[in-house]
Amino acid sequence: MAYIKNLFDRNFLEYASYVIKDRAIPDLEDGLKPVQRRILHTLFEMDDGKFHKVANVIGQCMKYHPHGEASIGPALVVLANKELFIDRQGNFGNLHTGDESSAPRYIECRATPLSKDIFYNPKLTGWADSYDGRNREPVLFPAKIPVILVMGVEGIAVGMSTKILPHNVIEVLEAEIACLSGKKFQLYPDFPTGGLIDASDYQDGNGKVRVRAKLDTSDPKRILITELPFGSTTESLINSVEAAAKAGRLKIQGISDFTTDKVEIEVKLARGVYAQETVDALFGFTECEQSISANLLVIKDGLPAVMTVTEIIKHHAKQLVKILTKELELEKKELLDKLHLRTLERIFIEERIYKGIEKMKTAKGVQDAVIAGFKPFLKEIGTRGVSVDDVEHLLRIPIRRISLYDINKAHDEMLQIQERIKVINGHLKNITAYSISYLNGVIAKIKANEELAQGGLPPGARKTKVGAFDKIDVKEVAKRDVELKYDKNTGYLGTNVSGAKIAEVSPFDRILSIRKNGMYSVTDLPEKTFIGADAWWVGVADKEALGKTIFTIIYKEKESGFPCIKRCVIEGWIMNKDYFLVPDGAEVLHIDTRPKFTFSVKYVPKPRLKVLSEDFKAQDYNVRGLKAGGIRLVNKEAAKVDSGRKKDDE
């Protein structure tokens, strides 16, 4: 049994680690989940400048992704709809309406030049065997920008989850430039659906934000919804409006959807209802306003970690400098190698060193002859000298190239290489400035890409307007137009009861009822519930109002029948719990909420009892706690109480 338990524990930990690291949570370095990384790698491999059928891309990607097409296709569509790294052709679905994309055999895609610029560098990429060992796939791309903030991502793993809100790509790059320049920066989410955002509770990538739809209320008899809050579609928003109208929280005549490439939902208002007074209800009871919680969880150095937007910008600023430094050093090395070979080729051909190998009969003799021929020119060649590999390269030069060798052209090429090396050395000495210029170049490319323009906005422009808006209290927005009724004969209370109207309430009101035996409770607004006949008091359980209301309870004791008075305030309660205002078995004679009043106690006639009625003033007795006992008025058995008003008036 111990062995089986250990086996299960080990397998579960391995599974949990696999789901966290290799499926659900993106990596900080390139901001991608494994399936997204494999899709881009496949597109880079297939790239020939033309569009490819998505079905073909999915098939090629299955060489690297062990979970099949069911996970690759949707991930590719989501990645393509970000409109940064994948060019699309065909119906990739509608972000506004929630319509799905066409089948993979009907749509096409290809990698964008921007994605290759940001991700693609095989010489700096770490590689690992694919799941079946037949291919090699990238471990992580050397991403030059904080993709994780630009894309936004949501994932649920074992015991943890992530929800990173998308940010504006231009603002992210400008924040990285500010970081490299030693300046302050601040970023707020930007959603592809537009709308409004209140980031008061946004804690640098964590916390929460409130998002709203953009409403046009210029016409007092209708409301146009022109932009959606993040996370909603036109269908889900319309359903929420219809549900609110059905529940009586909105009064509308109808709702129509005219959405195409732009959102346009028309809400026609009922007669006597106007746009300005309906706006708060839309925000309070429908998807026109939503609260979104953010949790910036990423894989950092192979482990899950919660970070902030500022930390990610700083990390990627350092990463960009490292990547660009490696690229420049790699290019410099390749140019130096090329310059060395061009120098050897020029000397080999111009000085006719190849003539020295004509009489040689062995390979070793040929190599020695070539090396010996370069000895007079070692100063020009430099410290690298002439290696065996260099000799092999020179010996592979075809005769045609030797005969057509252009000295001036070779000289110009070498000058260009030397100039480029000087430029690279300058960049390496001022790597921070070079990094900033690179980011400015990316910004210029994005702004020049007209395909990114949406809704008349320039490419890369912010779509979601940042601001602060008042929090809607649904209890205040809800109109009190629901009739609460009570049938004192049958004892039923609710909105679906045939009895006398007690009050007009809203669906969010809670109801306080004091029964005939002095027991009270607070419940949600009922359709039909039994509280017993001849209840003393029924009303809205508003803590602020009840805190100012003094309840005066006059009752008689169980054994003696002596009258007692108790004055108290009902300030707190637990929903659906029964409380008693009087001792068990006591009989309630009267309950009143007037702060001052005079009442008469009628006594049971007895021998030698001359006074059968006596007046008392309620205000003469102190207000005490709910659990405190009542104060005995007199040592005489009470029959009834006359308060000077009818019970129904209460």
Summary of the structure (lengths in Angstrom):
residues: 650
radius of gyration: 40.6
end to end distance: 70.9
largest distance: 157.4
contacts: 1956
relative contact order: 0.07
helix: 37%
strand: 23%
